[in-house]
Amino acid sequence: MKTQNSQRPNSIIFRNPKTNDGKYFWEIAKSSKTLDLNSAYQYLIMCRHFAKTCIVAEHEGEVVGFVTAYIPPDSPDTIFVWQVAVDEKHRGKGLGVQMLVSLYKNMKILNIKHLEATITPSNQASIKLFTAVARELKASFEFEKEFFSAAHFGENVHEPEILFHIGQEFSLTL
């Protein structure tokens, strides 16, 4: 899935990750200072075992953004987004929306009809991001079902994670 699109800012290409990209995912997530930072190993696993459901944004050979996602075993028509991250110098250009829309389009071949993620109620940036993706896909969305309560996290202080579900049927023709 190495695609190029002249309309993307600064000649950014989207592709599936390679194992070696995992270290860049970890670095971008760490520098974001807002994402839950997973272990470097987890990012390597995502790049190796879930490469077909993840996407890299690359600018002049440098990884500048990523989406990690997977297809839940009990929901084969859904892509579940784990994390979306954009390097600081590339933020504010719509790259997150572009990556998610590109990922969804690439997943159509697998009969994916829904896109889901969990978001904490205070994460307004992610709520805006996924709302923009739904708008771009001309799809309905819901943001109300508690996926994990604060109690699920045990003694870790963590807000509940609310399920953001895009699409019952996407109206985007691909």
N, C-alpha and C positions, 0 to 999 in steps of 0.2 A: 504494500500500500504506500508507495512513494508517489505522492502527488504534488504537483506544483500548480499554483494559481497566481497569475500576475496581479490579481486584485488584492492579494494579501499584502499587508504593509511590509515594506523592507524585504521583499522576496523571501518570506518565511515559507518553508515547506513543512508538510505534515507527513509523518511516516510512523510505522510501528516501531517500538523500541527494540534495541538489541540488549543483551545482557549488560554490556559495558555502560549503557546509559543509566543504569541503576544508581551509580555514584553521583551522577548529575541530578537525578531526581532528589536524592537525599540532600544534596547541597542547596538546591532551590527551595525545598521544603524547610530546611533549617533556616535559611536566610529570610524566609517569609515572616518569621516570628509570630505567625498567627495559626498556621496549620499544626495539627497534632503531628509531631515528628515521630515517624516510625523508625525502626532499625534499618540500617543500611541493607541488611540481609533481606528484609521485607521488600524493599524497592528492587533488589536484584531478582527476587522471586517473581515479582509482578512483571518485570521486563522479560524474564525467561519463560515462565509458565503461562502468563496471561498476555503475551505480546499482541495477540490478535485482537484483544479487547482494550488495549491501551494505545495511547497516541503521544507522539513527541512533536513539539514545534521546534524547528531548527532554523537558525539564521546564520548564514555564512559558516556552516560547519559547527556551530555552537548550539547546544541544547538550551532553549530559552523558555520552555514551558512543557508541561506534560499533563495528561489525564491518566489516572489509573482507574480501571474499571474491570468488571467481570460479569458473567452471566450466572445468576443464582441457580443452583441445581433444581429448585422447585419452581422456577419461573423462566423457562427457556425462551420466552418472547420479550424478556426484559434485560436491559443493560443497567447494571448498578454501578454508579460512579463512586469510587472510593475517595479520590482526591483530585483537585484541579489546582495547578500552581503555575504562575507566570513569574519569570525573573523580573526583579524590580524595574530595570530599565526598559522593559517591554510592556509594562502595565498601562492601563488606560487607553488601549488601542483596540479593544474588543477581541483580543486574542483568546481569552477563555471561552467566549461564545463561539468563536470560529472553530476552536478545537472540539468542543462538544457537538456542534452541528456536524462537523466532518466525521467524528467518531460515529455518530448515529447513522449518517449516510452510509458509512462503510459497513455497518452492522446490518443493513437492510437485507443483504444477501443471506443472512442467518435468520431472517423472518423476525427481526426485533421490531416490536411495536411500541415499547414503553421505555422510558428513561427514568431512573430513580436515583435518589441520593438522600442522605440524611443531613439535616442542618440544625444547628442549635438556634433557638429563637432569637438570640442576640446577634447572630451572624448576618447582619443586613447585607453585606457585600455578596455573600453566597446566595441569599434570597433574591437579590437583584440579578445576579448572574443567571440562575436557573429560570427566573421569570423571563429574562431576555431570550434565553434559549427557546422556551415555549412559544414566545411571540415569533421568533425567527422561523420556527417549525410550523407555525400556525396551528398549534396544538393546545388542547385544554390542559390544565394542571390543577393539582390539589396540594395543599400544604397544611395538613391538620392532624394527621394520624401519628401518635407517639410511637416511635419504633423502639427506642430504649428510654426507659425512665432514668432519672438521676440515681435512683436506688440500684439500678442494674450495674452501675459503675462502682458499687461498694463504697469504701471509704474515700475513694478518689472524689474530689469535688469536681463535678461535671454537670453541666446543664443536660436536660433531656435532649435526645436526638429525635427530631420530627421528620417523618418521611415526606419528601417532596416527590410527587409522582407526575410525570409529564406524559400526556397522551392516553386517550382511550383508543382513539384512532387518529393517527397523524394525517393531516390533510396535505402534506407536502408531497408533491409528485416528483419522484426521482428518476 
